[in-house]
Amino acid sequence: MIRAVFLDVDGTLISFRTHAVPASAVEALRRAHDAGVRLFIATGRAVTDLGPLAGIPYDGVVALNGCECVLNDGEVVTRHLIPREAFERAMELSETWNFPMALELNDGIFVNRVTPVVEELSRMIAHPVPQAVDLRRLFERGDCCQMCFYIDPELEKRVMASLPMLAASRWCPIFADVNLRGIDKATGVAELAERFGYAMSEVMTFGDGGNDVPMLRAAGIGVAMGNGCAEALEAADWVTSSVDEDGILRALEHFGVIDGIRK
């Protein structure tokens, strides 16, 4: 029996085409919640960057790829910070390899420089172009759980080889999220499941990107969206239709989480 559902945001709940959550997904998730199923968001975004999900009655968030787990009443269940040593090395690599990097914090995304790639990603997710600031000064606040590297997969391999304390994950070819090694969406899902007393076999996860692979594999039922990347499709227990073709609704009906015609 599924007692909790964890959902990725971009490409899973939010369409890259419309930049909105399909009405069918909102209604299906409300029905599931009314039936007693707890809903959680599992995203690379910060917990404060979920405005388009206002119509979904979720109970908590696995934010920043598992590095910050927060309940809707503001209780922080877990937080995993980027070590200073790793941040300083990342800054050196950004300068050496000439790629932009960012800190993704609860009050926004901040970059060391704005480039066409930074602007392209902002258009992709319908966000304002990040502000260029002194990242070293910003890191002094002590609240950084996630960095973002605007690099392609080939350069990522070279850069991450020099950052053994960290791991990169991505959901698009021009950008990678960077977090503490050993922490990902699967560990975040497990931390919130334990907080509420759920076994992982009672958890369903939805995702479409490479950073969703760990939680798709760890859950009792992992569902990939039809628009997902090859890695997500391979990791999933079941592939539903795309975000724009009622994928959330169809999967919840298929597995009997909500009433419907099971296919």
Helices and strands as residue ranges (DSSP letters): E 4-7, H 23-34, E 38-42, G 51-53, E 60-63, G 64-66, E 68-71, E 76-79, H 84-97, E 101-105, E 108-111, H 116-124, E 131-132, H 135-139, E 147-149, H 153-160, E 166-172, E 175-180, H 185-196, G 200-202, E 203-207, G 210-212, H 213-218, E 221-224, H 230-235, E 238-239, G 243-245, H 247-254
